[in-house]
């Protein structure tokens, strides 16, 4: 059951991503030869109009295969025959659709359960927050000029700015004040902390504010993904800390198991929250300027738009192939690590 749920979540996210490419390709008059879910040999396929819709053997990944996308074509409806801006819109549409999906999921989640507001419920003795004069009931507004909308953003700030003194703007009894808070290293937990606890109680909003905070929610997960990538590049975390499909399936399964005791409603909310995270994560990852990813293709298209001339298709193809080999090797390493963690 857990594996089926994980595959369904993966599939919906991937289909929505590829639907972005598909929709903009159709809108720009580009011929789509195949729209598929999965990788490898086809196990099921049906052709409607000019497009084959298929299900592949390996249940990870998907593709929207357009005429002339990776080679020359004399077809007037080929990808390469369209303007550079049309091609940019098609390539960018996949990640954009992932962000749209994340926003829709955020609206559903926040509309049903609300948010953890950035209100201080307790200040721990001996930590920086107490020394700075923060008290229970204070609402955190900013941290170093970064606006705070959720309590989890305080935790995220601590993670990505470990050990840094932070300027905290808070509101108490209708008045705003600003203080400096020095984090304290917690030997037991192995991390820096400010000594602030939230109430753990949800705050719900009306429709308009729910839409507003849903945008903040998607922004939070985008920032979390980007911040995690920066930690990877600065060697604060290693490749061994990453999770691939196997690790994500385990996480989804664990979330399902832990939520069952709270009832069906919270099972759905927690699974939707994971789908939101994965969709936003996929959007960000695909925009990275790595060959073979959407971001890598966008780099070549932007270069073309600037110089008014296409990069050699052979050279671009070689770069994307090298990027594909690198990504497959990285995927194998991550999957191997995921399996070792299960043993």
C-alpha positions as CSV (number, residue, x, y, z in Angstrom):
1,X,0.0,0.0,0.0
2,X,2.8,2.4,1.0
3,X,4.7,1.7,-2.3
4,X,1.5,2.3,-4.3
5,X,0.8,5.6,-2.6
6,X,4.5,6.7,-3.2
7,X,4.3,5.8,-6.9
8,X,1.0,7.6,-7.2
9,X,2.5,10.8,-5.7
10,X,5.5,10.5,-7.9
11,X,3.4,9.9,-11.0
12,X,1.1,12.9,-10.4
13,X,4.0,15.2,-9.9
14,X,5.9,14.0,-13.0
15,X,2.7,14.1,-15.2
16,X,2.0,17.6,-14.1
17,X,5.6,18.6,-14.9
18,X,5.5,17.1,-18.4
19,X,2.0,18.5,-18.9
20,X,3.6,21.9,-18.7
21,X,5.9,21.1,-21.6
22,X,3.1,19.5,-23.5
23,X,0.6,22.4,-23.0
24,X,3.1,25.0,-24.2
25,X,4.3,22.9,-27.0
26,X,0.7,22.5,-28.3
27,X,0.1,26.3,-27.7
28,X,3.1,27.1,-29.9
29,X,2.2,24.6,-32.7
30,X,4.9,22.1,-31.9
31,X,4.3,18.5,-32.8
32,X,4.5,16.1,-29.7
33,X,5.4,12.6,-30.8
34,X,5.1,10.9,-27.4
35,X,3.9,11.8,-23.9
36,X,5.1,9.1,-21.4
37,X,5.2,8.3,-17.7
38,X,8.3,6.3,-16.6
39,X,11.5,5.3,-18.3
40,X,12.7,2.3,-20.3
41,X,10.6,-0.1,-22.5
42,X,7.0,0.7,-23.2
43,X,4.5,-1.6,-21.4
44,X,1.3,0.2,-22.5
45,X,0.7,2.7,-25.2
46,X,-2.1,4.3,-27.1
47,X,-2.0,6.8,-30.0
48,X,-4.4,9.6,-30.2
49,X,-4.1,12.0,-33.1
50,X,-0.4,12.7,-33.6
51,X,0.8,11.8,-30.1
52,X,1.5,8.4,-28.5
53,X,0.6,8.2,-24.8
54,X,2.6,5.5,-23.0
55,X,3.5,3.9,-19.7
56,X,7.1,2.8,-19.4
57,X,8.6,-0.1,-17.3
58,X,10.6,1.9,-14.8
59,X,8.2,4.0,-12.6
60,X,10.4,7.0,-12.2
61,X,10.6,10.0,-14.6
62,X,8.7,10.8,-17.7
63,X,9.0,12.7,-21.0
64,X,7.3,14.9,-23.5
65,X,9.1,14.0,-26.7
66,X,8.7,16.8,-29.3
67,X,9.6,16.6,-33.0
68,X,13.1,17.9,-33.7
69,X,13.8,18.5,-30.0
70,X,17.2,16.8,-30.0
71,X,18.0,16.7,-33.7
72,X,17.3,18.1,-37.1
73,X,13.8,17.9,-38.6
74,X,12.3,19.3,-41.8
75,X,8.9,19.3,-40.2
76,X,7.5,22.9,-40.0
77,X,6.1,22.0,-36.6
78,X,9.5,20.9,-35.2
79,X,10.7,22.3,-31.9
80,X,13.8,23.8,-33.6
81,X,11.7,25.6,-36.2
82,X,10.0,27.8,-33.6
83,X,11.2,31.1,-32.3
84,X,13.7,31.1,-29.4
85,X,11.1,32.7,-27.1
86,X,8.6,30.0,-28.0
87,X,11.1,27.3,-27.1
88,X,12.1,29.1,-23.9
89,X,8.4,29.1,-22.9
90,X,8.1,25.3,-23.6
91,X,11.2,24.4,-21.6
92,X,10.4,26.6,-18.7
93,X,6.8,25.4,-18.5
94,X,7.7,22.2,-16.8
95,X,9.2,23.7,-13.6
96,X,6.5,26.5,-13.7
97,X,3.8,23.9,-13.6
98,X,5.5,22.2,-10.6
99,X,5.3,25.5,-8.8
100,X,1.6,25.9,-9.8
101,X,0.9,22.4,-8.4
102,X,2.7,23.3,-5.2
103,X,0.6,26.4,-4.8
104,X,-2.6,24.4,-5.4
105,X,-1.6,21.9,-2.8
106,X,-0.7,24.7,-0.4
107,X,-4.1,26.2,-0.8
108,X,-5.7,22.9,0.1
109,X,-3.5,22.3,3.1
110,X,-3.6,25.8,4.5
111,X,-7.3,26.1,3.8
112,X,-8.0,23.0,5.9
113,X,-5.5,23.3,8.8
114,X,-4.0,26.8,8.6
115,X,-0.4,27.6,9.7
116,X,1.9,27.6,12.7
117,X,2.2,31.4,13.3
118,X,5.6,32.8,14.3
119,X,4.5,33.5,17.8
120,X,6.7,32.7,20.8
121,X,5.1,30.3,23.2
122,X,8.1,29.8,25.5
123,X,11.6,31.1,25.9
124,X,14.2,28.7,27.1
125,X,16.4,29.6,30.1
126,X,20.1,30.2,29.2
127,X,19.6,30.9,25.5
128,X,20.0,34.0,23.4
129,X,16.3,34.7,23.1
130,X,16.0,35.1,26.9
131,X,19.1,37.3,27.1
132,X,17.7,39.5,24.4
133,X,14.4,40.0,26.3
134,X,12.0,38.0,24.1
135,X,8.9,36.8,25.9
136,X,6.0,34.4,25.4
137,X,3.4,36.0,23.2
138,X,5.9,38.0,21.1
139,X,5.2,37.7,17.3
140,X,8.4,37.4,15.2
141,X,8.1,39.8,12.2
142,X,11.7,39.8,10.7
143,X,15.0,38.1,11.1
144,X,17.9,40.2,9.6
145,X,15.3,42.0,7.4
146,X,13.8,38.7,6.2
147,X,10.1,38.7,6.7
148,X,8.8,35.8,8.8
149,X,5.4,34.3,8.1
150,X,5.6,30.8,9.6
151,X,7.3,29.5,12.8
152,X,9.2,27.0,10.7
153,X,11.0,29.9,9.0
154,X,12.7,30.6,12.3
155,X,14.0,27.0,12.3
156,X,15.1,27.3,8.7
157,X,17.0,30.5,9.4
158,X,18.8,28.9,12.2
159,X,19.8,26.0,10.0
160,X,21.1,28.1,7.1
161,X,22.8,30.8,9.3
162,X,24.2,28.5,12.0
163,X,26.1,30.4,14.6
164,X,25.3,33.9,13.3
165,X,23.9,36.7,15.5
166,X,20.5,37.7,14.2
167,X,18.6,41.0,14.4
168,X,15.1,40.0,15.4
169,X,12.1,42.4,14.9
170,X,9.1,41.4,17.0
171,X,5.7,42.8,17.9
172,X,4.5,43.0,21.5
173,X,1.2,44.6,22.5
174,X,1.0,46.4,19.2
175,X,4.5,47.8,19.3
176,X,7.5,46.7,17.3
177,X,10.9,46.3,18.8
178,X,14.3,45.1,17.4
179,X,16.9,43.1,19.4
180,X,20.0,41.1,18.6
181,X,19.9,37.4,19.4
182,X,23.0,35.4,19.8
183,X,22.5,31.6,19.1
184,X,23.8,29.1,21.6
185,X,25.3,25.7,20.6
186,X,23.3,22.8,22.0
187,X,25.8,20.0,22.6
188,X,23.0,17.4,23.0
189,X,21.3,18.2,19.7
190,X,24.5,19.1,17.9
191,X,23.3,22.5,16.5
192,X,22.9,26.1,17.3
193,X,19.6,27.3,18.8
194,X,18.0,30.6,19.8
195,X,15.9,29.0,22.6
196,X,12.5,29.8,21.1
197,X,9.5,27.5,21.1
198,X,6.3,27.8,19.2
199,X,2.8,27.0,20.5
200,X,2.2,24.2,18.0
201,X,-1.3,25.5,17.5
202,X,-2.7,26.1,14.0
203,X,-4.0,29.5,12.9
204,X,-6.6,29.6,10.1
205,X,-7.4,32.4,7.7
206,X,-10.1,33.5,5.3
207,X,-9.9,32.7,1.5
208,X,-7.8,35.8,0.5
209,X,-5.3,35.4,3.2
210,X,-5.1,31.7,2.6
211,X,-4.1,32.4,-1.0
212,X,-1.5,34.9,0.1
213,X,0.0,32.5,2.6
214,X,0.0,29.7,0.1
215,X,2.4,31.8,-2.0
216,X,4.6,32.2,1.1
217,X,4.4,28.4,1.6
218,X,5.7,27.7,-1.9
219,X,8.3,30.4,-1.4
220,X,9.4,28.7,1.8
221,X,10.0,25.3,0.2
222,X,11.8,26.9,-2.8
223,X,14.1,28.7,-0.3
224,X,14.5,25.5,1.7
225,X,15.6,23.6,-1.4
226,X,18.0,26.3,-2.6
227,X,19.4,26.6,0.9
228,X,20.0,22.9,1.1
229,X,21.8,23.0,-2.3
230,X,24.1,25.7,-1.0
231,X,24.9,23.6,2.0
232,X,25.8,20.7,-0.4
233,X,28.0,23.0,-2.5
234,X,29.8,24.4,0.6
235,X,30.3,20.8,2.0
236,X,28.1,21.4,5.1
237,X,26.2,18.3,4.0
238,X,27.4,15.5,1.7
239,X,25.9,13.5,-1.2
240,X,25.3,10.7,1.4
241,X,22.7,13.0,3.0
242,X,20.7,13.2,-0.2
243,X,17.7,11.0,-0.9
244,X,16.7,9.5,-4.2
245,X,13.5,7.6,-5.2
246,X,14.2,4.8,-2.7
247,X,14.7,7.2,0.2
248,X,11.7,9.3,-0.8
249,X,9.5,6.1,-1.0
250,X,10.6,5.2,2.5
251,X,9.8,8.8,3.7
252,X,6.3,8.6,2.2
253,X,5.8,5.2,3.8
254,X,7.0,6.4,7.2
255,X,4.7,9.5,7.0
256,X,1.8,7.2,6.1
257,X,2.5,4.9,9.1
258,X,2.9,7.7,11.6
259,X,-0.2,9.6,10.4
260,X,-2.6,6.6,10.5
261,X,-3.2,6.9,14.3
262,X,-4.4,10.5,13.8
263,X,-7.0,9.5,11.2
264,X,-7.6,9.6,7.5
265,X,-7.7,13.4,7.4
266,X,-4.2,13.9,8.7
267,X,-2.9,11.1,6.5
268,X,-4.1,13.1,3.5
269,X,-2.8,16.4,4.8
270,X,0.7,15.0,5.6
271,X,0.9,13.2,2.2
272,X,-0.2,16.4,0.4
273,X,2.4,18.3,2.3
274,X,5.1,15.8,1.1
275,X,3.8,16.2,-2.5
276,X,4.0,20.0,-2.1
277,X,7.6,19.7,-1.0
278,X,8.5,17.3,-3.8
279,X,6.8,19.4,-6.5
280,X,8.5,22.6,-5.4
281,X,11.8,20.6,-5.1
282,X,11.4,19.2,-8.7
283,X,10.7,22.7,-10.0
284,X,13.9,24.1,-8.4
285,X,16.1,21.1,-9.4
286,X,15.0,21.3,-13.0
287,X,15.9,25.0,-13.2
288,X,19.5,24.3,-12.2
289,X,21.9,25.1,-15.1
290,X,22.9,21.5,-15.5
291,X,23.0,19.9,-19.0
292,X,20.1,17.6,-19.8
293,X,17.9,19.3,-17.2
294,X,15.4,22.1,-18.2
295,X,17.8,24.6,-16.7
296,X,20.6,23.5,-18.9
297,X,18.5,23.7,-22.0
298,X,17.4,27.2,-20.9
299,X,21.0,28.3,-20.7
300,X,21.6,27.5,-24.4
301,X,18.3,29.2,-25.3
302,X,19.2,32.3,-23.4
303,X,22.6,32.4,-25.1
304,X,20.9,32.1,-28.4
305,X,18.4,34.9,-27.6
306,X,21.4,37.2,-26.6
307,X,23.7,36.5,-29.6
308,X,20.9,36.0,-32.1
309,X,22.4,32.7,-33.3
310,X,21.9,29.1,-32.2
311,X,24.7,27.1,-30.6
312,X,25.8,24.2,-32.8
313,X,23.3,21.4,-32.3
314,X,26.1,18.8,-32.2
315,X,27.9,20.7,-29.5
316,X,24.8,21.2,-27.5
317,X,23.8,17.6,-27.9
318,X,27.2,16.4,-26.6
319,X,26.9,18.7,-23.5
320,X,23.4,17.4,-22.7
321,X,24.6,13.8,-23.2
322,X,27.5,14.4,-20.8
323,X,25.0,15.9,-18.3
324,X,22.7,12.9,-18.7
325,X,25.5,10.5,-17.9
326,X,26.5,12.5,-14.9
327,X,23.0,12.6,-13.6
328,X,22.5,8.9,-14.1
329,X,25.8,8.2,-12.2
330,X,24.7,10.5,-9.4
331,X,21.3,8.7,-9.2
332,X,23.0,5.3,-8.9
333,X,25.2,6.6,-6.0
334,X,22.2,8.2,-4.2
335,X,20.1,5.0,-4.7
336,X,22.9,2.8,-3.4
337,X,23.2,5.0,-0.3
338,X,19.4,4.9,0.1
339,X,19.5,1.1,0.0
340,X,22.4,1.0,2.5
341,X,20.3,3.1,5.0
342,X,17.5,0.5,4.7
343,X,19.8,-2.4,5.6
